[in-house]
C-alpha cells in the first residue's frame, strides 16, 4: 500500500453538498431582494414660504397589490425625510389616475387631496416641524381631471 494516497471522493462529495445547499440559499436571498416593494419619491411640493417640503412617496408591492402613498415633511431641498404625516393605500385622483395631490393652504397647513382611497390615515394631524406647527388634513372626493392616466411619474409630473 505504499505510494497510495487517501481517496479523493470524500472531498468531491463535500464540495457537491456545499454547492447543492448554497444554490437554493442564494436564490431565496435574490428573490427576497427582488420582491421588496419599491419606494419612489413622486412629488415634492414646497410650502408657500419655501422652508418646508411636503414629500409624496409611492410604494409598489407588485402586480397583485395597489399603490401605497406616504406623505412626509422635509426641510426644503433636504434629502432627509422628516415625519410621516399621512399614509394611503389604493388612492386615486381620477377614474384613470392613481395617486394624491399635495396642496399647501398656508405655510403651516397642508392638504392631501384625492378622489377616493381603499384606506387613508392622518398619522399626525399637527406636528412640530422646523419651528412651526404643521397641520395636515385630507380632502377626499377631489377629482383631478388634468392628471394623466396610470401611476405617478417619479417627481417629473409636479415640477
Kinemage of the C-alpha trace (Angstrom):
@kinemage 1
@onewidth
@group {chain A} dominant
@subgroup {mainchain}
@vectorlist {calphas} color= white
{ca unk a 1} P 0.000 0.000 0.000
{ca unk a 2} L 2.977 2.170 -0.253
{ca unk a 3} L 2.596 5.205 -2.574
{ca unk a 4} L -1.179 5.199 -2.392
{ca unk a 5} L -2.829 8.430 -1.328
{ca unk a 6} L -6.102 8.813 0.513
{ca unk a 7} L -9.205 8.579 -1.682
{ca unk a 8} L -10.335 11.895 -3.201
{ca unk a 9} L -14.102 11.137 -3.311
{ca unk a 10} L -14.941 12.467 0.218
{ca unk a 11} L -13.630 15.893 -0.788
{ca unk a 12} L -15.657 15.851 -4.001
{ca unk a 13} L -18.868 14.857 -2.188
{ca unk a 14} L -18.318 17.638 0.374
{ca unk a 15} L -17.921 20.242 -2.378
{ca unk a 16} L -21.031 18.969 -4.187
{ca unk a 17} L -23.039 19.173 -0.938
{ca unk a 18} L -21.916 22.754 -0.359
{ca unk a 19} L -22.920 23.716 -3.899
{ca unk a 20} L -26.288 21.935 -3.631
{ca unk a 21} L -27.038 23.759 -0.355
{ca unk a 22} L -25.663 27.149 -1.420
{ca unk a 23} L -27.604 27.498 -4.680
{ca unk a 24} L -31.089 27.493 -3.052
{ca unk a 25} L -29.937 29.909 -0.346
{ca unk a 26} L -28.593 32.334 -2.957
{ca unk a 27} L -31.831 32.046 -4.973
{ca unk a 28} L -34.008 32.690 -1.907
{ca unk a 29} L -31.969 35.773 -0.945
{ca unk a 30} L -32.192 37.077 -4.522
{ca unk a 31} L -35.980 36.586 -4.598
{ca unk a 32} L -36.443 38.359 -1.274
{ca unk a 33} L -34.391 41.314 -2.510
{ca unk a 34} L -36.279 41.463 -5.812
{ca unk a 35} L -39.723 41.221 -4.179
{ca unk a 36} L -39.263 44.154 -1.796
{ca unk a 37} L -41.747 46.913 -2.509
{ca unk a 38} L -40.376 49.826 -4.473
{ca unk a 39} L -40.367 53.263 -2.795
{ca unk a 40} L -40.151 56.246 -5.115
{ca unk a 41} L -40.369 59.953 -4.385
{ca unk a 42} L -43.031 61.076 -6.865
{ca unk a 43} L -43.706 64.624 -5.694
{ca unk a 44} L -42.002 67.301 -3.617
{ca unk a 45} L -44.094 70.425 -3.033
{ca unk a 46} L -42.580 73.428 -1.203
{ca unk a 47} L -44.625 75.371 1.339
{ca unk a 48} L -45.569 78.942 0.345
{ca unk a 49} L -42.658 80.368 2.374
{ca unk a 50} L -40.238 77.812 0.838
{ca unk a 51} L -38.967 76.440 4.147
{ca unk a 52} L -40.714 73.037 4.250
{ca unk a 53} L -41.420 70.468 1.529
{ca unk a 54} L -44.315 68.017 1.501
{ca unk a 55} L -42.854 64.825 0.038
{ca unk a 56} L -45.011 62.109 -1.541
{ca unk a 57} L -43.608 58.582 -1.694
{ca unk a 58} L -45.289 55.924 -3.814
{ca unk a 59} L -44.830 52.286 -2.782
{ca unk a 60} L -45.477 49.372 -5.093
{ca unk a 61} L -45.609 45.818 -3.777
{ca unk a 62} L -46.012 44.202 -7.186
{ca unk a 63} L -48.631 43.114 -9.684
{ca unk a 64} L -51.175 41.856 -7.149
{ca unk a 65} L -51.211 44.969 -4.959
{ca unk a 66} L -52.319 48.554 -5.363
{ca unk a 67} L -50.064 51.548 -4.829
{ca unk a 68} L -49.416 52.888 -1.374
{ca unk a 69} L -48.612 56.509 -0.576
{ca unk a 70} L -46.759 58.144 2.288
{ca unk a 71} L -46.694 61.883 2.932
{ca unk a 72} L -43.637 63.193 4.764
{ca unk a 73} L -42.390 66.616 5.744
{ca unk a 74} L -38.794 67.620 4.977
{ca unk a 75} L -36.704 70.742 5.205
{ca unk a 76} L -36.759 72.403 1.805
{ca unk a 77} L -34.284 70.770 -0.556
{ca unk a 78} L -33.121 68.205 2.017
{ca unk a 79} L -32.756 64.581 1.007
{ca unk a 80} L -33.583 63.535 4.552
{ca unk a 81} L -37.243 62.855 5.253
{ca unk a 82} L -38.930 64.189 8.337
{ca unk a 83} L -42.049 62.796 9.993
{ca unk a 84} L -44.617 60.802 8.079
{ca unk a 85} L -47.865 62.726 8.499
{ca unk a 86} L -50.227 60.597 6.388
{ca unk a 87} L -50.479 57.271 4.585
{ca unk a 88} L -52.910 55.997 1.976
{ca unk a 89} L -53.485 52.766 0.076
{ca unk a 90} L -55.200 52.447 -3.279
{ca unk a 91} L -55.680 56.207 -3.667
{ca unk a 92} L -56.784 57.665 -6.987
{ca unk a 93} L -57.011 61.229 -8.321
{ca unk a 94} L -59.486 60.394 -11.085
{ca unk a 95} L -61.070 57.331 -12.679
{ca unk a 96} L -57.831 56.815 -14.643
{ca unk a 97} L -55.036 58.156 -12.420
{ca unk a 98} L -53.522 56.759 -9.247
{ca unk a 99} L -52.114 58.991 -6.541
{ca unk a 100} L -52.827 62.072 -4.469
{ca unk a 101} L -52.187 65.782 -4.851
{ca unk a 102} L -50.385 67.789 -2.171
{ca unk a 103} L -51.556 71.378 -1.691
{ca unk a 104} L -50.319 73.902 0.825
{ca unk a 105} L -53.121 76.169 2.049
{ca unk a 106} L -50.579 78.244 4.001
{ca unk a 107} L -47.034 77.845 5.348
{ca unk a 108} L -48.368 75.617 8.135
{ca unk a 109} L -51.431 73.933 6.569
{ca unk a 110} L -51.131 71.006 4.140
{ca unk a 111} L -53.990 69.287 2.318
{ca unk a 112} L -53.712 65.777 0.855
{ca unk a 113} L -56.284 65.673 -1.960
{ca unk a 114} L -57.658 62.557 -3.646
{ca unk a 115} L -60.847 61.229 -5.189
{ca unk a 116} L -61.032 58.047 -3.104
{ca unk a 117} L -58.785 55.519 -1.350
{ca unk a 118} L -59.140 51.995 -0.005
{ca unk a 119} L -57.635 53.229 3.243
{ca unk a 120} L -56.303 56.546 4.468
{ca unk a 121} L -54.888 57.687 7.803
{ca unk a 122} L -53.623 61.006 9.078
{ca unk a 123} L -50.809 59.895 11.356
{ca unk a 124} L -50.023 63.350 12.743
{ca unk a 125} L -52.808 65.921 12.267
{ca unk a 126} L -50.499 68.527 13.819
{ca unk a 127} L -46.749 68.089 14.169
{ca unk a 128} L -43.986 70.439 15.296
{ca unk a 129} L -41.550 70.760 12.398
{ca unk a 130} L -38.967 73.410 11.556
{ca unk a 131} L -40.070 75.653 14.444
{ca unk a 132} L -43.738 75.639 13.434
{ca unk a 133} L -46.848 73.531 13.976
{ca unk a 134} L -47.771 71.973 10.614
{ca unk a 135} L -51.394 70.818 10.239
{ca unk a 136} L -52.277 68.047 7.779
{ca unk a 137} L -55.780 67.152 6.591
{ca unk a 138} L -57.435 65.108 3.848
{ca unk a 139} L -59.680 66.453 1.126
{ca unk a 140} L -61.453 63.350 -0.139
{ca unk a 141} L -63.671 63.490 -3.215
{ca unk a 142} L -61.402 65.881 -5.127
{ca unk a 143} L -61.135 64.836 -8.785
{ca unk a 144} L -58.020 65.912 -10.685
{ca unk a 145} L -59.272 65.816 -14.270
{ca unk a 146} L -55.873 67.002 -15.542
{ca unk a 147} L -53.977 64.025 -14.059
{ca unk a 148} L -52.526 61.726 -16.729
{ca unk a 149} L -53.654 58.096 -16.533
{ca unk a 150} L -51.640 55.483 -14.658
{ca unk a 151} L -49.218 55.704 -11.776
{ca unk a 152} L -47.392 58.839 -10.718
{ca unk a 153} L -44.183 59.592 -12.603
{ca unk a 154} L -41.178 59.985 -10.268
{ca unk a 155} L -41.221 63.720 -9.465
{ca unk a 156} L -41.441 64.818 -13.111
{ca unk a 157} L -45.187 65.451 -13.042
{ca unk a 158} L -45.053 68.004 -10.216
{ca unk a 159} L -42.002 70.055 -11.238
